[in-house]
Each structure stands twice: as structure tokens, then as C-alpha cells.
Amino acid sequence: MLAGSLAATPVLAQQPPRSDQASAREQMQAGRTMPIREIERRIIPRMDGDEYIGFEYDPTAQAYRLKFIRGGQVIWVDVDARTARILRVSR
């Protein structure tokens, strides 16, 4: 009887880790963050012609990290995903 009850117990499936893009899309669709294209539209013009490379999303902080290059130097710009406010620039 014990063996039968153990067999009927559901096994929880492990879910694969979520990607940055999936997390960002979920937050944006729920109305908690701005779309990355809107963030880019606001931030890129402020970077004085630095070459824009791409972004990462941190779902815990609800922040985007935009990556730029100027003269061979990488510049990271952390942006609040809810307000598009620049939080930090790292050179």
C-alpha cells in the first residue's frame, strides 16, 4: 500500500532558468517596466555618439544595463526599467 501511495505522488518538474529577455518581456507585459526600445530611445541620444552594443536585464532590480563603447573603453549604463532614470554609469 505504501508503494502505491508513493507512485501516485506527483513529481515536481524543474523549470529551466529564465532568460533576461523572457523576464524583461514578462515584466513589460504586466505593465511593471518600460519596453527596452523606449529605454533605448531615451538613453542612446544622451550618450554623445558612443557606440551602442546591447543590453542585459536584471529582473530582481528591475533595471536594464546598456553597454556602450567609446574609444575602446566599455561604458555600462544602469537604467531603472520603470522610469528610464539613469541609476549609474560605470567606465
C-alpha positions in Angstrom: 0.0 0.0 0.0 2.9 2.4 0.8 4.4 1.8 -2.6 1.1 2.6 -4.3 0.8 5.9 -2.5 4.3 6.9 -3.4 3.7 6.2 -7.0 0.7 8.5 -7.0 2.6 11.4 -5.6 3.3 13.9 -8.3 6.9 14.8 -9.0 7.6 18.5 -9.4 9.3 19.3 -12.7 12.2 21.6 -12.5 11.8 24.6 -14.7 14.8 25.9 -16.7 16.2 29.2 -15.6 14.5 32.2 -17.2 16.4 34.3 -19.7 16.9 38.0 -19.3 14.7 38.6 -22.3 11.9 36.4 -21.1 12.0 38.2 -17.7 12.0 41.6 -19.3 9.2 40.7 -21.6 7.1 39.4 -18.7 7.6 42.5 -16.6 6.8 44.8 -19.5 3.7 42.9 -20.5 2.5 43.1 -16.9 3.0 46.9 -17.0 5.7 46.9 -14.4 8.5 48.1 -16.7 9.0 50.1 -19.9 9.9 48.3 -23.2 13.6 48.2 -23.9 13.0 50.1 -27.2 11.6 53.0 -25.2 14.5 52.9 -22.8 16.9 52.9 -25.7 15.1 55.8 -27.4 15.6 57.9 -24.3 19.1 56.9 -23.3 21.1 56.4 -26.5 20.8 60.1 -27.6 22.3 61.1 -24.3 25.5 59.1 -24.8 27.2 61.6 -27.1 27.6 59.3 -30.1 29.0 56.3 -28.1 28.5 53.0 -30.0 25.6 51.1 -28.5 26.3 47.4 -28.2 23.2 46.0 -26.4 21.6 45.4 -23.0 21.1 43.0 -20.2 18.1 42.9 -17.8 18.2 42.3 -14.1 14.7 41.2 -13.0 15.5 41.5 -9.3 16.5 45.1 -9.6 14.1 45.8 -12.4 16.9 47.5 -14.2 18.5 47.4 -17.7 22.2 47.6 -18.2 23.0 49.2 -21.5 26.5 48.6 -22.9 28.4 51.3 -25.0 31.9 51.6 -26.3 33.9 54.8 -26.7 37.5 54.8 -27.9 37.9 51.1 -26.9 36.5 51.7 -23.4 33.3 49.9 -22.3 30.7 52.0 -20.6 27.9 50.4 -18.7 24.7 52.5 -18.1 22.3 51.1 -15.5 18.8 52.3 -16.1 15.6 51.9 -13.9 13.3 49.8 -16.1 10.2 51.5 -14.6 11.2 55.2 -15.1 14.1 55.2 -17.6 16.1 57.1 -15.0 19.9 56.6 -15.2 21.0 54.9 -12.0 24.7 54.6 -12.6 27.3 55.0 -15.3 30.4 52.7 -15.0 33.5 53.4 -17.1 
